[in-house]
Amino acid sequence: MKKELKICLPIYKILYSAAFVLILSFVRGITFVDEIGIALESPIALLTVIFCADTYLVELHNKRRDVFRLFPVKKQTTAILRRLLIQMIYLVFIAIAGYGMFYWQKPGEVMGGITSGTAFGQFLAAIPGTVLFWGIFSMTICNVVRNMWAGIGITMCIWLTLVSQAGSDFLGKWNVFSYMFRDTDQWKDLSWMYGKSLSVILAVLLILLIPVVLKKRG
């Protein structure tokens, strides 16, 4: 585990991710507490795309691929899943820290609406699905094309499509960004969880494909 920590959480990743959420809390203005999650979800997804892109390709970049491929596919898959788990726990923690940083703006509670505690609870329910989907998706695309920057580019094109108003209009509550596009005035409406549930299902399917990708792409 200590070795995996050094591989998937190098100091430069910790520094740029921490700087990312800190700067975001300064440049993205909010007025009410129910806007914090909206301000955070798509940027956290983008951070996850970049953060997890090299989860396996790091072996290629550091010229360890030939040694790594000597292990059985099952052991390779376990190592990759362990790295993904470490990174995703860290990214969820960063997202939560970023949520707290927005309070320097002193957002108000909506009169007669959602409380700060409920808003935070909904964010906690949504953000793991966001991190899980975009982390697995980014890593998978990069491994398939065998190029980190090309994989990030492809994934970002899909991110831009889904985060757009057109993506919201087309997919509605099934959009993986359904939490971000929810009607905050109707805070008791939890239909956005359809999109989050779909995110988790798609992520699980991509996890099941990891051994196949490793065999095909090496």
Rosetta constraint file for C-alpha pairs under 8 A:
AtomPair CA 1 CA 5 HARMONIC 6.17 0.50
AtomPair CA 2 CA 6 HARMONIC 6.47 0.50
AtomPair CA 3 CA 7 HARMONIC 6.35 0.50
AtomPair CA 4 CA 8 HARMONIC 6.05 0.50
AtomPair CA 4 CA 79 HARMONIC 7.79 0.50
AtomPair CA 4 CA 82 HARMONIC 7.50 0.50
AtomPair CA 4 CA 83 HARMONIC 6.06 0.50
AtomPair CA 5 CA 9 HARMONIC 5.44 0.50
AtomPair CA 5 CA 10 HARMONIC 7.72 0.50
AtomPair CA 5 CA 83 HARMONIC 7.37 0.50
AtomPair CA 5 CA 86 HARMONIC 7.18 0.50
AtomPair CA 6 CA 10 HARMONIC 5.71 0.50
AtomPair CA 7 CA 58 HARMONIC 7.94 0.50
AtomPair CA 8 CA 55 HARMONIC 6.63 0.50
AtomPair CA 8 CA 83 HARMONIC 6.00 0.50
AtomPair CA 8 CA 86 HARMONIC 7.62 0.50
AtomPair CA 8 CA 87 HARMONIC 6.73 0.50
AtomPair CA 9 CA 13 HARMONIC 6.25 0.50
AtomPair CA 9 CA 14 HARMONIC 6.70 0.50
AtomPair CA 9 CA 87 HARMONIC 6.98 0.50
AtomPair CA 10 CA 14 HARMONIC 6.71 0.50
AtomPair CA 11 CA 15 HARMONIC 6.18 0.50
AtomPair CA 12 CA 16 HARMONIC 6.16 0.50
AtomPair CA 13 CA 17 HARMONIC 5.99 0.50
AtomPair CA 13 CA 51 HARMONIC 7.10 0.50
AtomPair CA 14 CA 18 HARMONIC 6.08 0.50
AtomPair CA 15 CA 19 HARMONIC 6.12 0.50
AtomPair CA 16 CA 20 HARMONIC 5.92 0.50
AtomPair CA 17 CA 21 HARMONIC 6.56 0.50
AtomPair CA 17 CA 47 HARMONIC 7.20 0.50
AtomPair CA 17 CA 94 HARMONIC 7.53 0.50
AtomPair CA 18 CA 22 HARMONIC 6.24 0.50
AtomPair CA 18 CA 94 HARMONIC 6.97 0.50
AtomPair CA 19 CA 23 HARMONIC 5.99 0.50
AtomPair CA 20 CA 24 HARMONIC 6.09 0.50
AtomPair CA 21 CA 25 HARMONIC 6.19 0.50
AtomPair CA 21 CA 94 HARMONIC 7.45 0.50
AtomPair CA 21 CA 95 HARMONIC 7.52 0.50
AtomPair CA 21 CA 98 HARMONIC 5.22 0.50
AtomPair CA 22 CA 26 HARMONIC 6.80 0.50
AtomPair CA 22 CA 98 HARMONIC 6.67 0.50
AtomPair CA 22 CA 101 HARMONIC 6.93 0.50
AtomPair CA 23 CA 27 HARMONIC 6.26 0.50
AtomPair CA 24 CA 28 HARMONIC 5.71 0.50
AtomPair CA 25 CA 29 HARMONIC 7.57 0.50
AtomPair CA 25 CA 98 HARMONIC 6.92 0.50
AtomPair CA 25 CA 101 HARMONIC 6.00 0.50
AtomPair CA 25 CA 102 HARMONIC 5.10 0.50
AtomPair CA 26 CA 102 HARMONIC 7.69 0.50
AtomPair CA 28 CA 39 HARMONIC 6.92 0.50
AtomPair CA 29 CA 105 HARMONIC 7.74 0.50
AtomPair CA 30 CA 35 HARMONIC 6.10 0.50
AtomPair CA 30 CA 36 HARMONIC 6.81 0.50
AtomPair CA 30 CA 39 HARMONIC 7.83 0.50
AtomPair CA 30 CA 105 HARMONIC 7.30 0.50
AtomPair CA 30 CA 107 HARMONIC 6.70 0.50
AtomPair CA 31 CA 35 HARMONIC 7.11 0.50
AtomPair CA 31 CA 105 HARMONIC 7.85 0.50
AtomPair CA 31 CA 106 HARMONIC 7.93 0.50
AtomPair CA 31 CA 107 HARMONIC 5.02 0.50
AtomPair CA 31 CA 108 HARMONIC 6.42 0.50
AtomPair CA 32 CA 36 HARMONIC 7.51 0.50
AtomPair CA 32 CA 107 HARMONIC 4.59 0.50
AtomPair CA 32 CA 108 HARMONIC 4.67 0.50
AtomPair CA 32 CA 109 HARMONIC 5.70 0.50
AtomPair CA 32 CA 110 HARMONIC 6.51 0.50
AtomPair CA 33 CA 107 HARMONIC 5.39 0.50
AtomPair CA 33 CA 108 HARMONIC 6.00 0.50
AtomPair CA 33 CA 109 HARMONIC 5.81 0.50
AtomPair CA 33 CA 110 HARMONIC 7.63 0.50
AtomPair CA 33 CA 115 HARMONIC 7.78 0.50
AtomPair CA 33 CA 116 HARMONIC 5.85 0.50
AtomPair CA 33 CA 119 HARMONIC 6.89 0.50
AtomPair CA 34 CA 38 HARMONIC 7.59 0.50
AtomPair CA 34 CA 109 HARMONIC 7.75 0.50
AtomPair CA 34 CA 110 HARMONIC 7.86 0.50
AtomPair CA 34 CA 114 HARMONIC 7.13 0.50
AtomPair CA 34 CA 116 HARMONIC 7.32 0.50
AtomPair CA 34 CA 119 HARMONIC 5.65 0.50
AtomPair CA 34 CA 184 HARMONIC 6.73 0.50
AtomPair CA 35 CA 39 HARMONIC 6.18 0.50
AtomPair CA 36 CA 40 HARMONIC 6.26 0.50
AtomPair CA 36 CA 99 HARMONIC 6.52 0.50
AtomPair CA 36 CA 102 HARMONIC 6.90 0.50
AtomPair CA 37 CA 41 HARMONIC 5.97 0.50
AtomPair CA 37 CA 99 HARMONIC 7.30 0.50
AtomPair CA 37 CA 119 HARMONIC 7.86 0.50
AtomPair CA 37 CA 120 HARMONIC 7.87 0.50
AtomPair CA 37 CA 123 HARMONIC 5.82 0.50
AtomPair CA 37 CA 180 HARMONIC 7.02 0.50
AtomPair CA 38 CA 42 HARMONIC 7.69 0.50
AtomPair CA 38 CA 179 HARMONIC 7.42 0.50
AtomPair CA 38 CA 180 HARMONIC 4.68 0.50
AtomPair CA 38 CA 181 HARMONIC 7.59 0.50
AtomPair CA 39 CA 43 HARMONIC 7.59 0.50
AtomPair CA 39 CA 180 HARMONIC 7.94 0.50
AtomPair CA 40 CA 44 HARMONIC 5.93 0.50
AtomPair CA 40 CA 95 HARMONIC 7.49 0.50
AtomPair CA 40 CA 98 HARMONIC 7.73 0.50
AtomPair CA 40 CA 99 HARMONIC 7.36 0.50
AtomPair CA 41 CA 45 HARMONIC 6.21 0.50
AtomPair CA 41 CA 127 HARMONIC 6.87 0.50
AtomPair CA 41 CA 130 HARMONIC 7.38 0.50
AtomPair CA 41 CA 177 HARMONIC 7.62 0.50
AtomPair CA 41 CA 179 HARMONIC 7.97 0.50
AtomPair CA 41 CA 180 HARMONIC 6.42 0.50
AtomPair CA 42 CA 46 HARMONIC 6.28 0.50
AtomPair CA 42 CA 163 HARMONIC 7.03 0.50
AtomPair CA 42 CA 177 HARMONIC 7.39 0.50
AtomPair CA 42 CA 180 HARMONIC 7.59 0.50
AtomPair CA 43 CA 47 HARMONIC 6.13 0.50
AtomPair CA 44 CA 48 HARMONIC 6.06 0.50
AtomPair CA 44 CA 95 HARMONIC 6.69 0.50
AtomPair CA 44 CA 131 HARMONIC 7.41 0.50
AtomPair CA 45 CA 49 HARMONIC 6.29 0.50
AtomPair CA 45 CA 130 HARMONIC 6.19 0.50
AtomPair CA 45 CA 131 HARMONIC 6.12 0.50
AtomPair CA 45 CA 134 HARMONIC 6.04 0.50
AtomPair CA 46 CA 50 HARMONIC 6.58 0.50
AtomPair CA 46 CA 134 HARMONIC 7.90 0.50
AtomPair CA 46 CA 156 HARMONIC 7.47 0.50
AtomPair CA 46 CA 159 HARMONIC 7.60 0.50
AtomPair CA 47 CA 51 HARMONIC 5.93 0.50
AtomPair CA 48 CA 52 HARMONIC 5.88 0.50
AtomPair CA 48 CA 91 HARMONIC 7.11 0.50
AtomPair CA 48 CA 131 HARMONIC 6.18 0.50
AtomPair CA 48 CA 134 HARMONIC 6.18 0.50
AtomPair CA 48 CA 135 HARMONIC 5.48 0.50
AtomPair CA 49 CA 53 HARMONIC 5.95 0.50
AtomPair CA 49 CA 134 HARMONIC 5.73 0.50
AtomPair CA 49 CA 135 HARMONIC 5.69 0.50
AtomPair CA 49 CA 137 HARMONIC 7.85 0.50
AtomPair CA 49 CA 138 HARMONIC 5.21 0.50
AtomPair CA 49 CA 139 HARMONIC 7.83 0.50
AtomPair CA 49 CA 152 HARMONIC 6.77 0.50
AtomPair CA 49 CA 155 HARMONIC 7.31 0.50
AtomPair CA 49 CA 156 HARMONIC 7.74 0.50
AtomPair CA 50 CA 138 HARMONIC 7.64 0.50
AtomPair CA 50 CA 152 HARMONIC 6.63 0.50
AtomPair CA 51 CA 87 HARMONIC 7.90 0.50
AtomPair CA 51 CA 135 HARMONIC 7.71 0.50
AtomPair CA 52 CA 84 HARMONIC 7.30 0.50
AtomPair CA 52 CA 87 HARMONIC 7.21 0.50
AtomPair CA 52 CA 135 HARMONIC 5.33 0.50
AtomPair CA 52 CA 136 HARMONIC 7.59 0.50
AtomPair CA 52 CA 138 HARMONIC 6.52 0.50
AtomPair CA 52 CA 139 HARMONIC 5.88 0.50
AtomPair CA 53 CA 57 HARMONIC 7.78 0.50
AtomPair CA 53 CA 135 HARMONIC 7.37 0.50
AtomPair CA 53 CA 138 HARMONIC 5.26 0.50
AtomPair CA 53 CA 139 HARMONIC 4.59 0.50
AtomPair CA 53 CA 142 HARMONIC 6.18 0.50
AtomPair CA 53 CA 148 HARMONIC 6.19 0.50
AtomPair CA 53 CA 151 HARMONIC 7.46 0.50
AtomPair CA 53 CA 152 HARMONIC 6.74 0.50
AtomPair CA 54 CA 58 HARMONIC 5.28 0.50
AtomPair CA 54 CA 139 HARMONIC 6.54 0.50
AtomPair CA 54 CA 142 HARMONIC 7.39 0.50
AtomPair CA 54 CA 148 HARMONIC 6.29 0.50
AtomPair CA 55 CA 80 HARMONIC 6.88 0.50
AtomPair CA 55 CA 83 HARMONIC 6.87 0.50
AtomPair CA 55 CA 84 HARMONIC 7.04 0.50
AtomPair CA 55 CA 139 HARMONIC 6.28 0.50
AtomPair CA 56 CA 60 HARMONIC 7.68 0.50
AtomPair CA 56 CA 80 HARMONIC 6.59 0.50
AtomPair CA 56 CA 139 HARMONIC 7.27 0.50
AtomPair CA 56 CA 143 HARMONIC 7.16 0.50
AtomPair CA 57 CA 61 HARMONIC 6.29 0.50
AtomPair CA 57 CA 142 HARMONIC 7.72 0.50
AtomPair CA 57 CA 143 HARMONIC 6.81 0.50
AtomPair CA 57 CA 146 HARMONIC 7.44 0.50
AtomPair CA 57 CA 147 HARMONIC 7.84 0.50
AtomPair CA 57 CA 148 HARMONIC 7.18 0.50
AtomPair CA 58 CA 62 HARMONIC 5.95 0.50
AtomPair CA 59 CA 63 HARMONIC 6.01 0.50
AtomPair CA 59 CA 64 HARMONIC 4.84 0.50
AtomPair CA 59 CA 65 HARMONIC 4.88 0.50
AtomPair CA 59 CA 68 HARMONIC 7.30 0.50
AtomPair CA 60 CA 64 HARMONIC 6.00 0.50
AtomPair CA 60 CA 65 HARMONIC 4.95 0.50
AtomPair CA 64 CA 68 HARMONIC 6.10 0.50
AtomPair CA 65 CA 69 HARMONIC 6.02 0.50
AtomPair CA 66 CA 70 HARMONIC 6.71 0.50
AtomPair CA 67 CA 71 HARMONIC 7.55 0.50
AtomPair CA 68 CA 76 HARMONIC 7.16 0.50
AtomPair CA 69 CA 73 HARMONIC 7.76 0.50
AtomPair CA 69 CA 76 HARMONIC 7.54 0.50
AtomPair CA 69 CA 218 HARMONIC 7.04 0.50
AtomPair CA 71 CA 75 HARMONIC 6.20 0.50
AtomPair CA 71 CA 76 HARMONIC 6.32 0.50
AtomPair CA 72 CA 76 HARMONIC 6.36 0.50
AtomPair CA 73 CA 77 HARMONIC 6.02 0.50
AtomPair CA 73 CA 211 HARMONIC 6.24 0.50
AtomPair CA 73 CA 214 HARMONIC 7.13 0.50
AtomPair CA 73 CA 215 HARMONIC 7.35 0.50
AtomPair CA 74 CA 78 HARMONIC 6.20 0.50
AtomPair CA 74 CA 211 HARMONIC 7.16 0.50
AtomPair CA 75 CA 79 HARMONIC 6.25 0.50
AtomPair CA 76 CA 80 HARMONIC 6.31 0.50
AtomPair CA 77 CA 81 HARMONIC 6.11 0.50
AtomPair CA 77 CA 210 HARMONIC 6.59 0.50
AtomPair CA 77 CA 211 HARMONIC 6.16 0.50
AtomPair CA 78 CA 82 HARMONIC 6.08 0.50
AtomPair CA 79 CA 83 HARMONIC 6.32 0.50
AtomPair CA 80 CA 84 HARMONIC 6.18 0.50
AtomPair CA 81 CA 85 HARMONIC 6.07 0.50
AtomPair CA 82 CA 86 HARMONIC 6.30 0.50
AtomPair CA 83 CA 87 HARMONIC 6.19 0.50
AtomPair CA 84 CA 88 HARMONIC 5.96 0.50
AtomPair CA 84 CA 135 HARMONIC 7.46 0.50
AtomPair CA 84 CA 136 HARMONIC 7.68 0.50
AtomPair CA 85 CA 89 HARMONIC 6.08 0.50
AtomPair CA 86 CA 90 HARMONIC 6.28 0.50
AtomPair CA 87 CA 91 HARMONIC 6.10 0.50
AtomPair CA 88 CA 92 HARMONIC 6.07 0.50
AtomPair CA 88 CA 128 HARMONIC 7.95 0.50
AtomPair CA 88 CA 131 HARMONIC 6.36 0.50
AtomPair CA 88 CA 132 HARMONIC 6.75 0.50
AtomPair CA 88 CA 135 HARMONIC 7.40 0.50
AtomPair CA 89 CA 93 HARMONIC 6.24 0.50
AtomPair CA 90 CA 94 HARMONIC 6.18 0.50
AtomPair CA 91 CA 95 HARMONIC 6.08 0.50
AtomPair CA 91 CA 131 HARMONIC 7.10 0.50
AtomPair CA 92 CA 96 HARMONIC 6.22 0.50
AtomPair CA 92 CA 127 HARMONIC 6.90 0.50
AtomPair CA 92 CA 128 HARMONIC 6.28 0.50
AtomPair CA 92 CA 131 HARMONIC 7.02 0.50
AtomPair CA 93 CA 97 HARMONIC 6.16 0.50
AtomPair CA 94 CA 98 HARMONIC 5.98 0.50
AtomPair CA 95 CA 99 HARMONIC 6.16 0.50
AtomPair CA 95 CA 127 HARMONIC 7.63 0.50
AtomPair CA 96 CA 100 HARMONIC 6.47 0.50
AtomPair CA 96 CA 124 HARMONIC 7.84 0.50
AtomPair CA 97 CA 101 HARMONIC 6.33 0.50
AtomPair CA 98 CA 102 HARMONIC 6.71 0.50
AtomPair CA 99 CA 103 HARMONIC 7.57 0.50
AtomPair CA 102 CA 106 HARMONIC 7.66 0.50
AtomPair CA 102 CA 107 HARMONIC 7.92 0.50
AtomPair CA 103 CA 107 HARMONIC 6.29 0.50
AtomPair CA 109 CA 113 HARMONIC 7.56 0.50
AtomPair CA 109 CA 114 HARMONIC 7.13 0.50
AtomPair CA 109 CA 115 HARMONIC 5.99 0.50
AtomPair CA 109 CA 116 HARMONIC 6.41 0.50
AtomPair CA 110 CA 114 HARMONIC 6.18 0.50
AtomPair CA 110 CA 115 HARMONIC 7.11 0.50
AtomPair CA 113 CA 185 HARMONIC 7.25 0.50
AtomPair CA 113 CA 187 HARMONIC 7.55 0.50
AtomPair CA 114 CA 118 HARMONIC 6.29 0.50
AtomPair CA 114 CA 119 HARMONIC 6.36 0.50
AtomPair CA 114 CA 187 HARMONIC 6.42 0.50
AtomPair CA 115 CA 119 HARMONIC 6.13 0.50
AtomPair CA 116 CA 120 HARMONIC 6.11 0.50
AtomPair CA 117 CA 121 HARMONIC 6.14 0.50
AtomPair CA 118 CA 122 HARMONIC 6.24 0.50
AtomPair CA 119 CA 123 HARMONIC 6.32 0.50
AtomPair CA 120 CA 124 HARMONIC 6.20 0.50
AtomPair CA 121 CA 125 HARMONIC 6.34 0.50
AtomPair CA 122 CA 126 HARMONIC 6.23 0.50
AtomPair CA 123 CA 127 HARMONIC 5.93 0.50
AtomPair CA 124 CA 128 HARMONIC 7.12 0.50
AtomPair CA 125 CA 129 HARMONIC 7.83 0.50
AtomPair CA 126 CA 130 HARMONIC 6.66 0.50
AtomPair CA 126 CA 179 HARMONIC 6.71 0.50
AtomPair CA 126 CA 193 HARMONIC 7.61 0.50
AtomPair CA 126 CA 196 HARMONIC 6.42 0.50
AtomPair CA 127 CA 131 HARMONIC 6.22 0.50
AtomPair CA 128 CA 132 HARMONIC 5.93 0.50
AtomPair CA 129 CA 133 HARMONIC 6.06 0.50
AtomPair CA 129 CA 196 HARMONIC 5.70 0.50
AtomPair CA 129 CA 197 HARMONIC 7.44 0.50
AtomPair CA 129 CA 199 HARMONIC 5.93 0.50
AtomPair CA 129 CA 200 HARMONIC 5.68 0.50
AtomPair CA 130 CA 134 HARMONIC 6.22 0.50
AtomPair CA 130 CA 176 HARMONIC 7.27 0.50
AtomPair CA 130 CA 177 HARMONIC 7.76 0.50
AtomPair CA 130 CA 196 HARMONIC 7.20 0.50
AtomPair CA 130 CA 199 HARMONIC 6.94 0.50
AtomPair CA 131 CA 135 HARMONIC 5.75 0.50
AtomPair CA 132 CA 136 HARMONIC 6.20 0.50
AtomPair CA 132 CA 199 HARMONIC 7.69 0.50
AtomPair CA 132 CA 200 HARMONIC 6.90 0.50
AtomPair CA 132 CA 203 HARMONIC 6.47 0.50
AtomPair CA 133 CA 137 HARMONIC 5.92 0.50
AtomPair CA 133 CA 199 HARMONIC 5.45 0.50
AtomPair CA 133 CA 200 HARMONIC 6.31 0.50
AtomPair CA 133 CA 202 HARMONIC 6.97 0.50
AtomPair CA 133 CA 203 HARMONIC 4.92 0.50
AtomPair CA 134 CA 138 HARMONIC 5.79 0.50
AtomPair CA 135 CA 139 HARMONIC 6.26 0.50
AtomPair CA 136 CA 140 HARMONIC 6.06 0.50
AtomPair CA 136 CA 203 HARMONIC 6.13 0.50
AtomPair CA 136 CA 206 HARMONIC 6.72 0.50
AtomPair CA 136 CA 207 HARMONIC 7.09 0.50
AtomPair CA 137 CA 141 HARMONIC 6.19 0.50
AtomPair CA 137 CA 155 HARMONIC 7.64 0.50
AtomPair CA 137 CA 203 HARMONIC 7.13 0.50
AtomPair CA 137 CA 206 HARMONIC 7.10 0.50
AtomPair CA 138 CA 142 HARMONIC 6.19 0.50
AtomPair CA 138 CA 151 HARMONIC 6.87 0.50
AtomPair CA 138 CA 152 HARMONIC 6.62 0.50
AtomPair CA 138 CA 155 HARMONIC 6.08 0.50
AtomPair CA 139 CA 143 HARMONIC 6.15 0.50
AtomPair CA 139 CA 151 HARMONIC 8.00 0.50
AtomPair CA 140 CA 144 HARMONIC 6.14 0.50
AtomPair CA 140 CA 206 HARMONIC 7.32 0.50
AtomPair CA 140 CA 210 HARMONIC 7.47 0.50
AtomPair CA 140 CA 213 HARMONIC 7.80 0.50
AtomPair CA 141 CA 145 HARMONIC 6.28 0.50
AtomPair CA 141 CA 151 HARMONIC 5.29 0.50
AtomPair CA 141 CA 152 HARMONIC 7.86 0.50
AtomPair CA 141 CA 154 HARMONIC 7.67 0.50
AtomPair CA 141 CA 155 HARMONIC 7.16 0.50
AtomPair CA 142 CA 146 HARMONIC 5.59 0.50
AtomPair CA 142 CA 147 HARMONIC 5.61 0.50
AtomPair CA 142 CA 148 HARMONIC 5.12 0.50
AtomPair CA 142 CA 149 HARMONIC 7.73 0.50
AtomPair CA 142 CA 150 HARMONIC 7.07 0.50
AtomPair CA 142 CA 151 HARMONIC 4.09 0.50
AtomPair CA 142 CA 152 HARMONIC 6.82 0.50
AtomPair CA 143 CA 147 HARMONIC 7.03 0.50
AtomPair CA 143 CA 148 HARMONIC 7.73 0.50
AtomPair CA 143 CA 151 HARMONIC 7.71 0.50
AtomPair CA 143 CA 213 HARMONIC 7.27 0.50
AtomPair CA 143 CA 217 HARMONIC 7.14 0.50
AtomPair CA 144 CA 213 HARMONIC 6.74 0.50
AtomPair CA 144 CA 217 HARMONIC 6.54 0.50
AtomPair CA 145 CA 150 HARMONIC 7.20 0.50
AtomPair CA 145 CA 151 HARMONIC 6.38 0.50
AtomPair CA 146 CA 151 HARMONIC 7.73 0.50
AtomPair CA 146 CA 217 HARMONIC 7.55 0.50
AtomPair CA 147 CA 151 HARMONIC 5.98 0.50
AtomPair CA 148 CA 152 HARMONIC 6.08 0.50
AtomPair CA 149 CA 153 HARMONIC 6.05 0.50
AtomPair CA 150 CA 154 HARMONIC 6.23 0.50
AtomPair CA 151 CA 155 HARMONIC 6.11 0.50
AtomPair CA 152 CA 156 HARMONIC 5.95 0.50
AtomPair CA 153 CA 157 HARMONIC 6.30 0.50
AtomPair CA 154 CA 158 HARMONIC 6.61 0.50
AtomPair CA 155 CA 159 HARMONIC 6.13 0.50
AtomPair CA 156 CA 160 HARMONIC 6.00 0.50
AtomPair CA 157 CA 161 HARMONIC 6.32 0.50
AtomPair CA 158 CA 162 HARMONIC 6.23 0.50
AtomPair CA 159 CA 163 HARMONIC 5.97 0.50
AtomPair CA 160 CA 164 HARMONIC 6.10 0.50
AtomPair CA 161 CA 166 HARMONIC 7.46 0.50
AtomPair CA 161 CA 167 HARMONIC 5.73 0.50
AtomPair CA 162 CA 166 HARMONIC 7.76 0.50
AtomPair CA 162 CA 167 HARMONIC 4.60 0.50
AtomPair CA 162 CA 168 HARMONIC 6.75 0.50
AtomPair CA 162 CA 175 HARMONIC 6.94 0.50
AtomPair CA 162 CA 176 HARMONIC 7.45 0.50
AtomPair CA 162 CA 177 HARMONIC 7.05 0.50
AtomPair CA 163 CA 167 HARMONIC 6.32 0.50
AtomPair CA 163 CA 168 HARMONIC 7.13 0.50
AtomPair CA 163 CA 177 HARMONIC 6.62 0.50
AtomPair CA 164 CA 168 HARMONIC 6.47 0.50
AtomPair CA 165 CA 169 HARMONIC 6.08 0.50
AtomPair CA 166 CA 170 HARMONIC 6.10 0.50
AtomPair CA 167 CA 171 HARMONIC 6.02 0.50
AtomPair CA 167 CA 172 HARMONIC 7.79 0.50
AtomPair CA 167 CA 175 HARMONIC 7.31 0.50
AtomPair CA 168 CA 172 HARMONIC 5.10 0.50
AtomPair CA 168 CA 173 HARMONIC 7.91 0.50
AtomPair CA 168 CA 175 HARMONIC 6.33 0.50
AtomPair CA 168 CA 177 HARMONIC 7.83 0.50
AtomPair CA 168 CA 178 HARMONIC 7.52 0.50
AtomPair CA 168 CA 181 HARMONIC 6.98 0.50
AtomPair CA 171 CA 175 HARMONIC 5.04 0.50
AtomPair CA 172 CA 178 HARMONIC 6.95 0.50
AtomPair CA 173 CA 178 HARMONIC 5.33 0.50
AtomPair CA 173 CA 191 HARMONIC 6.23 0.50
AtomPair CA 173 CA 192 HARMONIC 5.27 0.50
AtomPair CA 173 CA 193 HARMONIC 7.70 0.50
AtomPair CA 173 CA 194 HARMONIC 6.04 0.50
AtomPair CA 173 CA 195 HARMONIC 5.59 0.50
AtomPair CA 174 CA 178 HARMONIC 6.52 0.50
AtomPair CA 174 CA 192 HARMONIC 7.47 0.50
AtomPair CA 174 CA 194 HARMONIC 5.65 0.50
AtomPair CA 174 CA 195 HARMONIC 4.08 0.50
AtomPair CA 174 CA 196 HARMONIC 7.85 0.50
AtomPair CA 174 CA 198 HARMONIC 6.92 0.50
AtomPair CA 175 CA 195 HARMONIC 5.03 0.50
AtomPair CA 176 CA 195 HARMONIC 4.76 0.50
AtomPair CA 176 CA 196 HARMONIC 5.84 0.50
AtomPair CA 176 CA 198 HARMONIC 6.98 0.50
AtomPair CA 176 CA 199 HARMONIC 5.68 0.50
AtomPair CA 177 CA 181 HARMONIC 6.52 0.50
AtomPair CA 177 CA 195 HARMONIC 6.83 0.50
AtomPair CA 177 CA 196 HARMONIC 7.63 0.50
AtomPair CA 178 CA 182 HARMONIC 5.98 0.50
AtomPair CA 178 CA 192 HARMONIC 4.85 0.50
AtomPair CA 178 CA 193 HARMONIC 7.35 0.50
AtomPair CA 178 CA 194 HARMONIC 7.79 0.50
AtomPair CA 178 CA 195 HARMONIC 5.35 0.50
AtomPair CA 178 CA 196 HARMONIC 7.06 0.50
AtomPair CA 179 CA 192 HARMONIC 5.22 0.50
AtomPair CA 179 CA 193 HARMONIC 7.26 0.50
AtomPair CA 179 CA 195 HARMONIC 7.62 0.50
AtomPair CA 179 CA 196 HARMONIC 7.52 0.50
AtomPair CA 182 CA 192 HARMONIC 6.27 0.50
AtomPair CA 183 CA 187 HARMONIC 6.86 0.50
AtomPair CA 192 CA 196 HARMONIC 6.82 0.50
AtomPair CA 193 CA 197 HARMONIC 5.89 0.50
AtomPair CA 194 CA 198 HARMONIC 6.16 0.50
AtomPair CA 195 CA 199 HARMONIC 6.22 0.50
AtomPair CA 196 CA 200 HARMONIC 6.49 0.50
AtomPair CA 197 CA 201 HARMONIC 6.32 0.50
AtomPair CA 198 CA 202 HARMONIC 6.09 0.50
AtomPair CA 199 CA 203 HARMONIC 6.12 0.50
AtomPair CA 200 CA 204 HARMONIC 6.19 0.50
AtomPair CA 201 CA 205 HARMONIC 6.35 0.50
AtomPair CA 202 CA 206 HARMONIC 6.25 0.50
AtomPair CA 203 CA 207 HARMONIC 6.17 0.50
AtomPair CA 204 CA 208 HARMONIC 6.36 0.50
AtomPair CA 205 CA 209 HARMONIC 6.52 0.50
AtomPair CA 206 CA 210 HARMONIC 6.63 0.50
AtomPair CA 209 CA 213 HARMONIC 6.24 0.50
AtomPair CA 210 CA 214 HARMONIC 6.15 0.50
AtomPair CA 211 CA 215 HARMONIC 6.22 0.50
AtomPair CA 212 CA 216 HARMONIC 6.16 0.50
AtomPair CA 213 CA 217 HARMONIC 5.65 0.50
AtomPair CA 213 CA 218 HARMONIC 7.35 0.50
AtomPair CA 214 CA 218 HARMONIC 4.80 0.50
